[in-house]
Amino acid sequence: MAATPEQTLAAMQKIFQSGQTLVQALMEFAGTGQGMTMAQPGTNAHASAASQTMDDALRMGSIQQEHAELHARLWSQMLGRKPGEALPSVVQPEPGDRRFSSPDWSASPYFHYLQQVYLINAQFLKRVSEEVPVADRRAKDRMRFLTRQVADALAPSNFAATNPEFVKATLETKGENIRAGIHNMLGDLRKGRISMTDESAFEVGRNLAVTPGAVIYENELMQVIQYAPITSEVFKLPLVIIPPCINKYYVLDLQPDNSFVRHAVEQGHSVFLASWRNVTAEHGHLTWDDYLEQGALTALRVAKEVAGEDRVNALGFCVGGTILASALAVARARGEDPVQSLTLLTTLLDFTDSGDIGCLVDEALVAARETAIGQGGLLPGRELESVFSSLRANDLVWQYVVGNYLKGRTPGAFDILYWNSDSTNLPGPFLTWYLRNMYLENNLRIPGKLRMCGVPADLGNVDAPAYLLATREDHIVPWQSAYLSRQMLGAETTFVLGASGHIAGVINPPSKNRRSYWVAGNSPATAVEWQEAATEHKGSWWAHWHEWLRPHGGTQKAAPRTPGSKKYPPLEAAPGRYVKERA
């Protein structure tokens, strides 16, 4: 039955009132007392605060009024629609939102109405979270994050009764999708995670991480892989890659047609790579200093000795870049100068705005982790994987809930998602030090504030030319934050902005001829000024990086015939044992 005008009016009143309740809840969640002071009555500050409060109230009231008007307009259009007319839409999904792309959502007035109501309410939640007056930036970010998580979880596409695609599949398959969905769910419960790809299609060493090479060194924390040359001559100075330790290195060496490692080898570089161990309980004592000393600094030393050179070119990705830059600061404090050039891919050095992960890190969480595992223990890889998936819940959680369990489908084969599910454990002392000193207190940006490996670290002493890549849609390392590294490093920097996100923006081989990247001819002080001056270039940034790196490689020499050296003989074929260890 259609609602009467009186019922519609009553519903709108409830929506208006619920907006006030929502504002209160969001302010309580964010802890709006942080950074806010109460002005004394009778003072200019009191008058200003009262004026600001009135402005906030008027703005919030306007948002609630617009929200109510959208609902009223939807009702009016739905009730006034003539038979055969197209179903009305008062709002549209945001660009890239594929949840309602199926024609089934607009074929039925019932499901179309559910979709429209959801989009109106989600839009309202987002606007409220933006406009709630909160002085503390971190609290504001947490508010936005929580609002997005709640809105994503409540989408009608996530539930059987409100998803027309589920209803259609059930009728067409006579319930077979339900049986298959339950089967998929039980399988995922046994695995402890949601399946995102056909895992039987991939195997590390068979069709992933297959660039030829050999492990020439190992310790309890990492192995050093030296890749076999493809060209007859190679650059004199080798390239050493420090990947992130929070996941496995082969994101840089997926399949031959999208392998960054293979591309570098094809350009004539002697490539060495640190393959981090997937640590177990016996390694739960490892610290941040261990990852610098036994990890990055050791990999640089091994590569220098094998190549017979005083310097190398070094590249770090994500937290691997943070580790590498920290290690180089330690080296410079010791009077060492191990690198000719530095490349940092989607790396944070200044954690002022630390993206979505920063929304989850506060004093209470870090203190709890310090108590539980800070003196020894592990953060299980499964927990780490869940955290990263939650940051993009629509893409990495709800899409597969709907596809696997409601529609009863099995996901297709996708190498990056296989890698994403191949999680890694982290030592508690390493993790808690990293969270406190980087995400919580942002100490790395302060010269000499941190003592690492026994010496005060100053990134300003890292004076090798640097190539900094950020990606425009990165939710883990916001590109504006990556830009701040230009002010922290002690030499000339080249900043490049790639399209897409944290992984897809990096793994973008030239052969695909996809996406774009942006460069600017100068070094503006701010990211906004840089963006205004930047020029778009179609295709992959890989070729641009190689042209930048070429002069730092030195002269060409004959490619080595065998890997390693007398001191560092081959131990096993790449990709080695460490990367194959499962969490």
Buried (B, 14 or more C-beta within 10 A) or exposed (E): EEEEEEEBEEBBEEBBEBBEEBBEBBBEBBBBBEEEEEBEEEEEEEEEBEEEEEEBEEBBEEBBEEBBEBBBBBBEBBEEEEEEEEBBBBBEBEEEEEBBEBEBBBEBEEBBBBBBBBBBBBBBBBBBBEBBBBEBEBBBBBBBBBBBBEBBEEBBBBBEEBBBBBBBBBEEBEEEBBEBBEBBBEEBEEEEBBBBBBBEEBEBBEBBBBBEBBBBBBEEBBBBBBBBBBBEEBBBBBBBBBBBBBBBBBBBBBBBEBBBBBBBBBBBBBBBBBBBBBBEEEBBBBBBBBBBBBBBBBBBBBBBEBBEBEBBBBBBBBBBBBBBBBBBBBBBBEEBBBBBBBBBBBBBBBBBBBBBBBBBBBEEEBBEBBEEBBEEBBBBBBEBBBBBBBBBBBBBBBBBBBBBBBBBBBBEEBBBBBBBBBBBBBBBBBBBBBBBBBBBBBEBBBBEBBEBBEBBBBBBBBBBBBBBBBBBBBBBBBBBBBBBBBBBBBEEBBBBBBBBBBBBBBBBBBEEEBBBBBBBEEBBEEBEEBBEEBEEBEBBBBBBBBEBBEEBBBEEEEBBEEBBBEEBEBBEBBBBBBBBBEB
